[in-house]
Amino acid sequence: MSTFLYGANLRANGIRQHYLRYGGASGDRSARDVVVVLPGITSPAITWGFVGERFGAHFDTYVLDIRGRGLSEAHDELDYSLDAQAADAIAFAAALGLERYALVGHSMGARIAIRAARSAPAGLTRLVLIDPPVSGPGRRAYPAQLPWYVDSIRLCRDGAGLEAMRAYCPSWTDEQLALRAEWLHTCSERAVRESFAAFQTDDIQADLPAIEVPMLLMAAQRGDVVRDDDIREIRRLNPRVDAVRVADAGHMIPWDNEAGFYQAFGSFLGVPLS
């Protein structure tokens, strides 16, 4: 049975934010922290729907369209900085009146979660950081290249289908490719360019010592986004970080090894997902 409840919009931090809700707060879920999922740089909320379905069996879950993606606000004058995205997440939780919530961020979404947590927002209880880019000033570059994102967005904007996406994500299923082809055109090219550039200019490591909630760092076995020395540095900067590496997975962990992805959470969110 599906745990999807509805999609909706609200106004928070001065913009329209769109989200998908799974599970609700009934039964045992009402005593657990709400989960807010922050997807990556070109991942509208709908592409994380399969994760929302699983989370919804255990938690009241919201999957957010980051500004400039999916059905959230996007326009030429919008601020696409990490600070603005972090403020969105905090304002989103406040607008919903969430008293206790966890942020689960993937890639760019993990960087947003770190920046949001730095200010110790009311109600935030824990973070899950899924393969966050550790690039920044004076650090090695993020291993992906900007044309990979921009070229695929343009193809989908022109009406390309799943076969065009196969060249970009050859290990994905037809269903996964079709969903990406359907929704990728909703990602603002300007938003993606500015977020990608910020991978090299924002220093998220400097935010880590200020974070006072428990954190789970989930790293992919492949992709070279988070190396073992990165894990050691992150744990040195904040001893509250637990770390786990997911075997048989690249950067898009739940697409590559969905079972391993859920198993990696353990009981960090209160109950096991696997």
C-alpha positions in Angstrom: 0.0 0.0 0.0 1.3 3.4 -0.9 2.2 5.8 1.9 1.9 8.9 -0.4 -0.6 11.4 1.0 -0.4 14.5 -1.3 1.7 17.2 -2.9 1.3 20.8 -1.8 2.8 24.3 -1.7 3.5 26.7 1.1 5.1 30.1 1.3 8.2 30.2 3.5 11.3 32.3 3.4 9.6 34.6 0.9 9.1 32.0 -1.8 6.7 29.3 -2.9 8.0 25.9 -1.7 6.5 22.7 -3.1 6.7 19.3 -1.3 5.4 15.8 -1.3 4.1 14.2 2.0 4.3 10.6 2.9 3.1 8.6 5.9 1.5 11.3 8.0 1.5 11.4 11.8 -0.9 8.7 12.7 -0.2 5.7 15.0 3.4 5.0 16.1 4.7 7.6 13.6 3.3 10.4 15.7 5.9 9.8 18.5 8.8 9.9 16.1 10.7 12.8 14.6 9.4 14.1 11.3 11.8 13.5 8.4 12.4 16.3 5.8 14.3 15.1 2.7 16.5 17.6 0.8 17.4 16.2 -2.6 20.4 17.0 -4.7 21.3 19.5 -7.4 19.1 18.1 -10.2 16.7 15.9 -8.3 13.1 17.2 -8.0 11.2 15.8 -5.1 9.3 13.4 -7.3 12.5 11.5 -8.1 12.9 10.7 -4.4 9.3 9.4 -4.2 10.4 5.8 -3.9 12.4 6.8 -0.8 9.5 8.8 0.5 7.3 5.7 0.2 9.7 3.7 2.4 10.2 6.5 4.9 6.5 7.0 5.1 5.9 3.5 6.5 7.9 4.7 9.6 7.8 8.5 9.7 5.8 11.5 8.8 7.9 12.5 5.8 8.2 15.6 3.6 10.3 15.6 0.4 11.1 19.1 -0.6 11.6 20.6 -4.1 14.7 22.8 -3.6 14.2 26.3 -5.0 14.7 26.3 -8.7 13.8 22.6 -9.0 10.5 20.8 -9.5 7.5 22.9 -8.7 9.1 25.2 -6.2 9.7 28.9 -7.2 12.2 29.7 -9.9 13.0 32.9 -11.7 15.9 35.0 -13.0 16.1 37.2 -9.9 16.0 34.4 -7.3 18.9 33.9 -4.9 20.2 30.3 -5.4 23.0 30.5 -2.8 23.6 27.9 -0.1 22.5 30.3 2.6 19.2 30.9 0.8 18.6 27.2 0.4 19.4 26.6 4.1 17.1 29.4 5.1 14.4 27.7 3.0 14.7 24.4 4.9 14.5 26.1 8.3 11.5 28.3 7.2 9.8 25.3 5.7 9.9 23.4 9.0 8.8 26.5 10.9 5.9 27.1 8.6 4.6 23.6 9.1 5.1 23.9 12.9 7.4 20.9 13.1 8.4 20.5 16.7 11.0 17.7 16.2 12.4 16.9 12.8 15.5 15.4 11.1 17.0 16.6 7.9 18.0 13.9 5.4 20.1 15.5 2.6 21.6 14.0 -0.4 24.6 15.6 -2.2 23.8 19.3 -2.4 21.0 18.6 0.0 23.5 17.4 2.6 25.4 20.7 2.2 22.1 22.5 2.7 21.4 20.5 5.8 24.9 21.3 7.3 24.5 25.0 6.6 20.9 25.0 8.1 22.1 23.1 11.2 24.9 25.6 11.9 22.3 28.1 13.2 20.8 25.5 15.6 17.2 26.0 14.4 14.4 25.1 16.8 13.2 21.6 16.5 16.1 20.1 14.5 17.1 16.8 16.2 19.6 15.1 13.8 21.1 15.1 10.3 21.7 12.5 7.7 24.4 13.5 5.2 24.3 11.3 2.1 27.5 11.6 0.1 28.0 15.3 0.4 30.4 17.1 -1.9 33.4 18.0 0.3 34.8 20.5 -2.2 35.4 24.1 -1.2 38.0 26.7 -1.0 41.5 25.2 -1.2 40.0 21.7 -1.6 39.9 19.2 -4.4 37.1 19.8 -7.0 33.9 17.9 -6.9 34.4 15.0 -9.3 31.4 15.5 -11.5 31.5 18.0 -14.3 29.0 20.8 -14.9 28.2 19.9 -18.6 26.9 16.5 -17.3 24.1 18.4 -15.7 23.6 21.3 -18.1 23.6 19.2 -21.3 21.1 16.7 -19.9 18.8 19.5 -18.7 18.8 21.0 -22.2 18.0 17.7 -23.8 15.0 17.2 -21.6 13.9 20.8 -22.1 13.8 20.0 -25.8 11.7 16.9 -25.2 14.3 14.1 -25.0 13.1 10.7 -23.5 14.6 8.0 -21.4 16.9 6.7 -24.1 18.7 10.1 -24.1 19.1 9.8 -20.3 20.6 6.3 -20.6 23.9 7.8 -21.8 24.1 9.9 -18.5 22.8 7.2 -16.1 23.6 3.8 -17.8 23.0 1.7 -14.7 19.5 3.0 -14.0 16.3 1.2 -14.8 13.9 2.3 -17.5 11.5 3.5 -14.9 14.2 5.6 -13.2 15.3 7.0 -16.5 11.8 7.9 -17.7 11.1 9.8 -14.4 14.3 11.7 -14.8 13.5 12.5 -18.4 10.0 13.7 -17.4 11.2 16.1 -14.6 14.7 17.2 -15.4 13.5 20.1 -17.5 12.0 21.7 -14.3 15.6 22.3 -13.0 16.6 25.9 -13.6 19.9 25.9 -15.5 20.8 29.1 -13.6 20.1 27.4 -10.3 22.2 24.4 -11.2 25.1 26.5 -12.4 25.1 28.7 -9.3 24.8 25.7 -7.0 27.6 23.9 -8.8 29.8 26.9 -8.6 29.1 27.1 -4.9 30.5 23.6 -4.4 33.9 25.2 -4.9 33.3 28.4 -2.8 31.2 27.4 0.2 33.2 26.0 3.1 30.9 23.5 4.8 33.7 22.0 6.9 33.8 25.3 8.7 30.2 24.8 9.7 30.6 21.4 11.2 32.1 22.3 14.7 29.1 24.5 15.4 26.5 21.7 14.9 25.3 20.2 18.2 22.9 17.5 16.9 23.9 13.9 16.1 24.9 13.3 12.5 25.1 10.2 10.2 27.5 10.5 7.3 26.6 8.0 4.5 29.3 7.6 1.8 29.1 5.7 -1.5 31.7 3.1 -2.2 32.2 4.5 -5.7 32.3 7.9 -7.2 35.2 9.5 -5.2 32.9 12.1 -3.6 33.7 11.2 0.0 37.0 9.6 0.6 38.2 7.9 3.8 40.4 10.8 4.7 37.3 13.1 4.3 35.5 10.9 6.8 38.3 11.2 9.3 38.5 15.0 8.9 34.7 15.4 9.3 34.7 13.2 12.4 37.6 15.2 13.8 35.8 18.5 13.2 32.7 17.1 14.9 32.8 13.9 17.1 29.0 13.6 16.9 29.3 12.2 13.4 28.9 8.5 12.8 29.9 7.2 9.4 28.9 4.3 7.2 30.0 3.4 3.7 27.4 1.7 1.3 28.9 -1.1 -0.8 28.0 -1.5 -4.5 26.8 2.1 -4.9 27.9 5.2 -6.6 26.9 8.8 -5.7 23.2 8.1 -6.3 23.2 5.5 -3.5 19.5 4.6 -3.3 19.3 4.1 -7.1 22.3 1.9 -7.1 21.8 -0.2 -3.9 18.4 0.6 -2.4 18.5 -2.2 0.1 22.0 -1.1 1.3 20.8 2.5 1.5 18.1 1.7 4.0 20.3 -0.7 5.9 22.9 2.0 6.3 20.5 4.1 8.4 20.5 1.4 11.1 18.4 2.9 13.9 19.7 6.4 13.6 16.3 7.8 12.9 14.7 5.9 15.8 13.7 2.7 14.0 15.4 0.6 11.3 14.3 1.1 7.7 15.4 -2.3 6.4 
